[in-house]
């Protein structure tokens, strides 16, 4: 099963079973206060708020995440989401309520899936500097001059830890912490950036629950793309939806001024 389907399945499982919050970045480390504009998307499926995906504050009232996260919530009749920017969701997390907006162009069967959405917060967030977006066509321009070859990307989120093997059935570890890791550029297509997250080459990456989370360009505050898919064991490739494309920008311009 492709990992985008697995991510959706796990998200739905969380909603249906109301299990513990969805887990952290693979082969990374606790983020602490490193990326305060990265938060967790939380919903109430009937047994209290649970984190199901990750995302980024890109303006004082706009939280960017993946469309499939919103679709999973709406399929359960959920109309309101909450966002927490706490680095530890263990208990007492600060939550900001908001309304979900899914990209009208979202379609899993198309080559351009349009897998982005936003949560429009009821009140602007203060004390946190929003992340920046890339300019139009930035990564096409970089690719044309072979400028992506050695680029690094910083993945941040609240998703699953690397798979644990030994002592029984392999499983993915859990954490309530915001985590961070570094990936290497692998490939580009018209709407997607692929990142290597192979630990054998010193890379980390994203896993279940990191959907919608940012992949920053190097150590900058620019969100190159958001995590939307990958391999089923979270060890090879992080597939991320580009934010510099015309289709992504056509959706996002409805909610903020673009660079």
C-alpha positions, -999 to 999 in steps of 0.1 A, spaced: 0 0 0 15 34 -9 23 54 21 -1 83 14 -28 57 17 -12 44 49 -10 79 63 -47 83 56 -55 49 71 -35 58 103 -52 92 105 -86 76 102 -76 50 127 -68 77 152 -101 93 146 -120 61 149 -103 47 179 -92 79 196 -58 65 205 -29 85 218 -15 114 198 3 106 166 40 102 174 77 119 157 102 126 129 126 96 121 163 96 130 160 131 145 160 148 178 136 169 200 131 203 184 126 222 216 122 259 207 139 255 173 107 258 152 80 275 173 59 281 141 54 243 136 23 229 153 1 199 156 -33 197 140 -57 183 167 -94 172 164 -120 157 188 -134 124 175 -155 120 207 -130 112 233 -110 144 236 -85 162 214 -59 141 196 -31 152 173 -35 137 138 -11 157 116 15 184 116 16 219 100 31 254 100 19 289 108 24 309 76 5 340 87 -8 351 121 -42 333 114 -33 307 87 -20 272 96 -8 252 66 -13 214 66 -21 186 41 -55 183 24 -57 145 33 -56 154 70 -86 177 66 -104 152 44 -100 125 71 -114 148 97 -143 159 76 -152 123 67 -160 118 104 -183 149 105 -157 170 123 -160 207 113 -135 223 137 -98 217 143 -74 230 169 -37 238 166 -11 235 193 24 250 190 37 235 222 69 215 217 55 188 241 19 177 238 19 155 268 -6 175 288 -20 210 291 -11 220 255 -22 255 244 -48 251 217 -60 275 190 -94 268 174 -100 273 137 -119 264 106 -106 239 81 -104 247 44 -94 220 19 -79 228 -15 -107 226 -41 -81 211 -65 -73 182 -42 -76 149 -61 -56 118 -51 -60 104 -86 -43 132 -104 -6 137 -110 -9 171 -92 -28 159 -61 -32 194 -47 -26 179 -13 -27 212 7 -52 228 30 -53 254 58 -68 259 92 -80 295 95 -76 303 132 -103 322 150 -78 346 164 -43 357 152 -14 340 170 10 365 187 45 359 198 53 334 170 69 345 138 52 328 108 73 308 84 79 322 49 69 307 16 92 303 -15 88 326 -45 69 314 -76 89 288 -95 118 289 -72 127 252 -73 123 250 -111 148 278 -113 172 261 -89 169 228 -108 176 245 -141 210 256 -128 217 223 -110 213 242 -77 193 214 -59 220 187 -60 235 193 -26 205 210 -9 194 200 26 159 202 40 148 203 76 117 182 84 97 190 115 66 174 130 49 153 156 48 120 137 61 85 142 96 77 152 117 52 132 106 16 131 117 -5 161 129 -40 153 135 -68 178 116 -84 207 84 -90 186 65 -74 158 83 -44 143 66 -12 155 69 26 152 79 44 183 59 72 198 66 106 212 45 136 221 74 159 212 79 181 182 109 166 164 134 177 138 157 160 113 176 167 81 170 152 47 189 154 14 175 164 -20 167 134 -41 144 144 -71 120 170 -84 89 168 -105 64 195 -114 46 194 -81 67 173 -58 102 173 -41 115 139 -30 139 138 -1 162 110 9 157 100 46 179 70 45 198 68 78 227 49 61 235 82 44 230 103 75 195 114 67 163 115 87 128 124 76 91 121 82 67 94 91 30 88 100 16 119 117 41 142 101 17 147 71 12 184 65 44 193 84 71 215 68 103 208 50 123 239 55 149 249 29 181 242 48 183 262 81 161 289 68 125 299 78 113 291 42 89 262 39 99 245 6 72 218 7 50 199 31 51 162 38 23 142 20 36 107 14 66 83 14 76 47 18 57 23 42 86 19 66 96 56 67 132 48 58 138 58 22 118 87 7 99 117 21 75 128 -7 67 165 -2 42 188 -20 59 219 -34 47 254 -24 63 273 -52 40 260 -79 12 278 -96 -14 253 -83 -3 256 -47 -1 294 -49 -35 297 -65 -50 281 -34 -28 299 -8 -34 334 -23 -69 332 -10 -56 333 25 -25 354 26 -2 377 6 24 356 -13 60 365 -18 
